[in-house]
Amino acid sequence: MSLTVTAIFPIYECADRLGEHLDHAQGWLDSVAEVIVVDSGSKDGSAESAIRMLAHPNIRHEVVPPGLYAAWNHGVRLATSEFCYFSTVGDMLASGGLDHLANTALSLRADVVISPPLCQNEDGTTAMHRVFPVHSIVSESGLERPLLLPPWLSGLLSSGFSIESFLGSSASNIYRTHCLREAPFPTEFGKAGDSAWFRQNALRYRFALTPKPCATFLLHQDHGSKEHGEISGLLERLNQLSCFAMEAATLSEETVCELAILDAWRGLAGNAPETTLDAIRHLEGIGATNVEQRKYIGDLQAEIEKMRAVMGDLEKICRTRETEIARLKAAEASVRPISWLRKFRNR
C-alpha cells in the first residue's frame, strides 16, 4: 500500500556510509508515493551511488547549495505528498515504523508525529543511556499509546529544554508537508534547526507523541560538541524564539492562563534554570566519548560545585549573623531601653 508520504534523502559527502543506508531504505521505499534525493554538491560519488542504488517509479535527484536544513527545505518545496519523511544517512527506519507514523498522523489529524529513536553508537552497539528529552518523557510518564498534545503542552515542551528539542531526531518523525512549506526549517541555528523550528511552531501546529520507536539514531562524535560561549549564545537566541512565538500566537484566554501557570510551576519546581543542568544531561547522553564534550561537562560540573560552595559559605554567614542578632536582642531585653533623645538630654 502506498502511503501519502514523500521520502526526502539529504546527502553530502557520505559515500562511505551511504551504501548501507540505501540498502536498508530499499526495503520500505515501495510504500511511499515519491522519493526526492537532495545532494549538496557531493564530490565523493555520493550522488552517483544514490542514483544507482535507489529504485522507485517516482524519484528525482536535485543538487542544492550546502546546508542540511537548506536541503530539507528544498526537498519539501518539491514534495507533492501529504507528509514528508527525512531519511538522514545513518538513521534507519524500524520495521513498520513509517506506517505507524503515517497512520498515527492520519488518525489523530496531527501535523507532526514524534517518536523516541532507538539510539546506536558508531560501532553498531545500542546506546544504553537516554539521549533526547523525549526518551525521559516517554519513560517517566508511562505513555502507552499515541497522544495528540494540547497546544499548552506542546508550547510548554518547546521551551522546557536547552539546545536539545522535544522533537528528538527528525528521522524518527513525520511532518505534514504544507506546514513545512508555510514555516521552513531555520538555517541560521547550526545543528539546532529542529529546536528552532519547534520553538517557532509549537503553538501553531498539532503535535502528537507516540511511545513506539520508529527509527534508529546514529550517535555522531561531533553531535552537540560546541564551545560553552557558543551554547550560551545559541540558548539565548532559542529562548527569544519561544518568546516571539508566544507573542504571535492566537490563543484562547484559558490557554494563555494555563501556559502561564504551568511555566510558573516549572520555575517553582526548580526546572527553570535548565541552561546548565540540561546541557550537561544532553552532552553526557550524546557522544560521551568525545574529548571536548567531556571537558565541557567537567567544566560545568566544576562551576556547579563552586556555586554549591558559595551557597554553603553564605549559609554559614547567615547562621553567624542570626546568632549575633539573637545575642543582641537578649542583651537589649535585659536593660531598660533609653531613647536617643533622653541620652542627648542627659549629656
Secondary structure, DSSP 8 states (H G I E B T S, - for coil): --EEEEEEEEESS-HHHHHHHHHHHTTTGGGEEEEEEEE---SSSHHHHHHHH---SSEEEEE--S-HHHHHHHHHHH--SSEEEE--TT--B-TTHHHHHHHHHHHHT-SEEE---EEE-TTS-B--S--SHHHHHHHHHT--S-EE--HHHHHHHHTSSSSS-TT--GGG-EEEHHHHHHS---SSSGGGHHHHHHHHHTTTS-EEE-SS--BEEE--TTTT---HHHHHHHHHHHHHHHHHHHHH----HHHHHHHHHHHHHHHHTT-S-HHHHHHHHHHHHS-TT-HHHHHHHHHHHHHHHHHHHHHHHHHHHHHHHHHHHHHHHHHHHTS----HHHHHHT-
